[in-house]
Amino acid sequence: SLSFNRITNVFTVGSGLVYGREEVTTDYSIQVSDYYIGCNHTASITITLPHASQLSSGQTFTIKDESGQADLFNVTVVRQGSDLIDGQTNFVIESGFGAVNLYSNGSNKFFLF
């Protein structure tokens, strides 16, 4: 069951919470509705973030090398426009089964955590 208390701003889930997962094998542009992006690739790929201004402040994405081959075939995460990712234009997953978690400020930046 789900409930939300407007006074305390507490969202309660009475069972396991399931997030959407998008499996990709080639270059991919993350959609606003995505959460997990599972990369099952056999060549280097690029994952493009949406514009931070299209997102809510605090919106989160997890990008994971599910193939275990990022040490051979990197997963490069890139921004759009002048947005930055921890002050940079991109981030590279270069270890097998590596992952990155990012959240947006809802304006012009992404932060790794």
Residue, then its C-alpha position, 0 to 999 in steps of 0.5 A: s500500500l502507498s500513502f502520503n502525509r501532506i503535513t509531514n511530507v512522508f511517503t510510505v510504501g507498504s511493500g518493496l518499491v520498484y524503479g523503472r529499468e531501461e536496458v540499452t545495448t547502444d548509445y542512448s539518451i536518458q528519458v525524464s521517466d528513466y531511473y535505472i539504465g542497464c548497459n548490456h553492450t559489446a562496444s563502447i557506448t555513450i549515454t546522454l543525460p537530459h537537460a538538467s532544467q527538464l528535471s526536478s531538483g534531486q531527480t536521480f539516475t543510476i547507470k550500470d555496466e551490466s555487461g561487465q565489459a566497461d574495462l574494454f568497452n567504456v560507457t561515457v556519460v555526457r551532458q547536454g548544452s552547458d550543463l555540467i557533471d561535477g564540474q565536467t562535461n562527461f564521466v566515463i565508467e571504465s571498470g567492469f560492472g562499474a556504476v554511477n549515481l547522479y542527481s540533478n539540481g533541476s537547473n544546470k548541473f548533475f552531481l555524482f554520489 
